[in-house]
Amino acid sequence: MPIIDHATIRLAPAMERVRERYLVSKDLGAVSLTVKEVEISPGYEGRMHTHPVDVSIQVTSGAIQIILGDEIRTVRAGTTLLAPPGLPHKLIHHLWTPALLLITYPSAELETDHLE
C-alpha cells in the first residue's frame, strides 16, 4: 500500500484563479480513484459541465457558490456537495477569500462534458 505524504505535494501555480494538487492519482499509483485539493480564488466562474461518475466536492475552507442542475446555493466549510453522474454543475466564486475544496471521484481519469 503506497503512503502518500501530502507535505511533499505542492499546489500548482494558479491557472484561471485555480490552484490544485493531486493527493491520490494515477501518477501516484491509483487505478480507479482521484482525490485532489483545489484552491479557488475570488472572481472564478467555471463552465457548466457533467461527468459520467459521482463527484464529491468537500468545502474545507471558505465558501463557494454551486449550480447543481436548477439549484443555486452558497455552501461553506463543513459541507460536501455530491454531483451525481450526468447532473450539470458549475462552481462560481464571487466572495472575498479563497475557497479550499477536496474533490474525489472514482476514476483515474475524469471525463468531462462541457455544456457551455
DRENPAFI-770400 format. One record per residue (C-alpha): residue number from 1; residue in one letter; chain; y, z, x. Coordinates in nm, 2 decimals. Layout:
BEGIN
[site NUM; "A"; "A"; [Y; Z; X]],
...
***
This chain:
BEGIN
[site 1; "M"; "A"; [0.00; 0.00; 0.00]],
[site 2; "P"; "A"; [0.33; -0.10; 0.15]],
[site 3; "I"; "A"; [0.60; 0.16; 0.19]],
[site 4; "I"; "A"; [0.95; 0.01; 0.14]],
[site 5; "D"; "A"; [1.24; 0.21; 0.30]],
[site 6; "H"; "A"; [1.54; 0.13; 0.09]],
[site 7; "A"; "A"; [1.77; 0.26; 0.36]],
[site 8; "T"; "A"; [1.68; -0.05; 0.57]],
[site 9; "I"; "A"; [1.77; -0.30; 0.29]],
[site 10; "R"; "A"; [2.14; -0.37; 0.27]],
[site 11; "L"; "A"; [2.34; -0.51; -0.02]],
[site 12; "A"; "A"; [2.41; -0.88; 0.04]],
[site 13; "P"; "A"; [2.77; -1.00; 0.07]],
[site 14; "A"; "A"; [2.94; -1.04; -0.27]],
[site 15; "M"; "A"; [2.90; -1.38; -0.44]],
[site 16; "E"; "A"; [3.09; -1.43; -0.76]],
[site 17; "R"; "A"; [3.16; -1.05; -0.78]],
[site 18; "V"; "A"; [2.79; -0.96; -0.75]],
[site 19; "R"; "A"; [2.60; -0.80; -0.46]],
[site 20; "E"; "A"; [2.23; -0.74; -0.47]],
[site 21; "R"; "A"; [1.94; -0.62; -0.27]],
[site 22; "Y"; "A"; [1.57; -0.66; -0.34]],
[site 23; "L"; "A"; [1.38; -0.33; -0.33]],
[site 24; "V"; "A"; [1.05; -0.49; -0.43]],
[site 25; "S"; "A"; [1.00; -0.86; -0.40]],
[site 26; "K"; "A"; [0.77; -1.14; -0.29]],
[site 27; "D"; "A"; [0.92; -1.12; 0.06]],
[site 28; "L"; "A"; [0.83; -0.75; 0.07]],
[site 29; "G"; "A"; [0.47; -0.81; -0.04]],
[site 30; "A"; "A"; [0.48; -0.81; -0.42]],
[site 31; "V"; "A"; [0.27; -1.06; -0.61]],
[site 32; "S"; "A"; [0.39; -1.01; -0.96]],
[site 33; "L"; "A"; [0.68; -0.76; -0.96]],
[site 34; "T"; "A"; [1.05; -0.77; -0.87]],
[site 35; "V"; "A"; [1.29; -0.47; -0.85]],
[site 36; "K"; "A"; [1.65; -0.53; -0.74]],
[site 37; "E"; "A"; [1.96; -0.33; -0.72]],
[site 38; "V"; "A"; [2.27; -0.52; -0.84]],
[site 39; "E"; "A"; [2.63; -0.41; -0.80]],
[site 40; "I"; "A"; [2.87; -0.59; -1.03]],
[site 41; "S"; "A"; [3.25; -0.58; -0.97]],
[site 42; "P"; "A"; [3.52; -0.59; -1.23]],
[site 43; "G"; "A"; [3.61; -0.93; -1.35]],
[site 44; "Y"; "A"; [3.25; -1.06; -1.36]],
[site 45; "E"; "A"; [3.12; -1.27; -1.66]],
[site 46; "G"; "A"; [2.77; -1.41; -1.64]],
[site 47; "R"; "A"; [2.63; -1.70; -1.83]],
[site 48; "M"; "A"; [2.42; -1.67; -2.14]],
[site 49; "H"; "A"; [2.05; -1.72; -2.05]],
[site 50; "T"; "A"; [1.69; -1.64; -2.13]],
[site 51; "H"; "A"; [1.37; -1.56; -1.93]],
[site 52; "P"; "A"; [1.00; -1.61; -2.02]],
[site 53; "V"; "A"; [0.92; -1.24; -1.94]],
[site 54; "D"; "A"; [1.06; -0.89; -2.02]],
[site 55; "V"; "A"; [1.36; -0.79; -1.81]],
[site 56; "S"; "A"; [1.46; -0.43; -1.78]],
[site 57; "I"; "A"; [1.82; -0.35; -1.68]],
[site 58; "Q"; "A"; [1.89; 0.01; -1.60]],
[site 59; "V"; "A"; [2.25; 0.11; -1.57]],
[site 60; "T"; "A"; [2.25; 0.37; -1.29]],
[site 61; "S"; "A"; [2.63; 0.39; -1.23]],
[site 62; "G"; "A"; [2.94; 0.28; -1.42]],
[site 63; "A"; "A"; [2.94; 0.08; -1.74]],
[site 64; "I"; "A"; [2.90; -0.28; -1.84]],
[site 65; "Q"; "A"; [2.91; -0.50; -2.15]],
[site 66; "I"; "A"; [2.60; -0.69; -2.25]],
[site 67; "I"; "A"; [2.54; -0.95; -2.51]],
[site 68; "L"; "A"; [2.18; -0.94; -2.64]],
[site 69; "G"; "A"; [2.13; -1.21; -2.90]],
[site 70; "D"; "A"; [2.41; -1.15; -3.15]],
[site 71; "E"; "A"; [2.48; -0.79; -3.04]],
[site 72; "I"; "A"; [2.76; -0.69; -2.81]],
[site 73; "R"; "A"; [2.75; -0.34; -2.66]],
[site 74; "T"; "A"; [2.91; -0.15; -2.38]],
[site 75; "V"; "A"; [2.65; 0.06; -2.20]],
[site 76; "R"; "A"; [2.69; 0.34; -1.95]],
[site 77; "A"; "A"; [2.49; 0.50; -1.67]],
[site 78; "G"; "A"; [2.17; 0.65; -1.81]],
[site 79; "T"; "A"; [2.09; 0.35; -2.03]],
[site 80; "T"; "A"; [1.81; 0.10; -2.00]],
[site 81; "L"; "A"; [1.85; -0.24; -2.16]],
[site 82; "L"; "A"; [1.55; -0.45; -2.25]],
[site 83; "A"; "A"; [1.58; -0.82; -2.27]],
[site 84; "P"; "A"; [1.25; -0.94; -2.43]],
[site 85; "P"; "A"; [1.12; -1.29; -2.34]],
[site 86; "G"; "A"; [1.33; -1.56; -2.49]],
[site 87; "L"; "A"; [1.62; -1.34; -2.61]],
[site 88; "P"; "A"; [1.96; -1.48; -2.50]],
[site 89; "H"; "A"; [2.16; -1.24; -2.30]],
[site 90; "K"; "A"; [2.45; -1.21; -2.05]],
[site 91; "L"; "A"; [2.65; -0.94; -1.87]],
[site 92; "I"; "A"; [3.03; -0.90; -1.87]],
[site 93; "H"; "A"; [3.22; -0.65; -1.66]],
[site 94; "H"; "A"; [3.59; -0.60; -1.75]],
[site 95; "L"; "A"; [3.62; -0.23; -1.67]],
[site 96; "W"; "A"; [3.79; -0.10; -1.35]],
[site 97; "T"; "A"; [3.50; 0.03; -1.13]],
[site 98; "P"; "A"; [3.18; -0.14; -1.01]],
[site 99; "A"; "A"; [2.86; -0.11; -1.22]],
[site 100; "L"; "A"; [2.53; -0.05; -1.04]],
[site 101; "L"; "A"; [2.21; -0.18; -1.21]],
[site 102; "L"; "A"; [1.84; -0.16; -1.14]],
[site 103; "I"; "A"; [1.68; -0.48; -1.27]],
[site 104; "T"; "A"; [1.30; -0.50; -1.30]],
[site 105; "Y"; "A"; [1.07; -0.79; -1.41]],
[site 106; "P"; "A"; [0.70; -0.87; -1.39]],
[site 107; "S"; "A"; [0.72; -1.17; -1.17]],
[site 108; "A"; "A"; [0.77; -1.26; -0.81]],
[site 109; "E"; "A"; [1.00; -1.55; -0.91]],
[site 110; "L"; "A"; [1.21; -1.52; -1.22]],
[site 111; "E"; "A"; [1.25; -1.83; -1.43]],
[site 112; "T"; "A"; [1.60; -1.85; -1.59]],
[site 113; "D"; "A"; [1.71; -2.10; -1.86]],
[site 114; "H"; "A"; [2.09; -2.11; -1.87]],
[site 115; "L"; "A"; [2.23; -2.18; -2.22]],
[site 116; "E"; "A"; [2.59; -2.22; -2.12]],
***
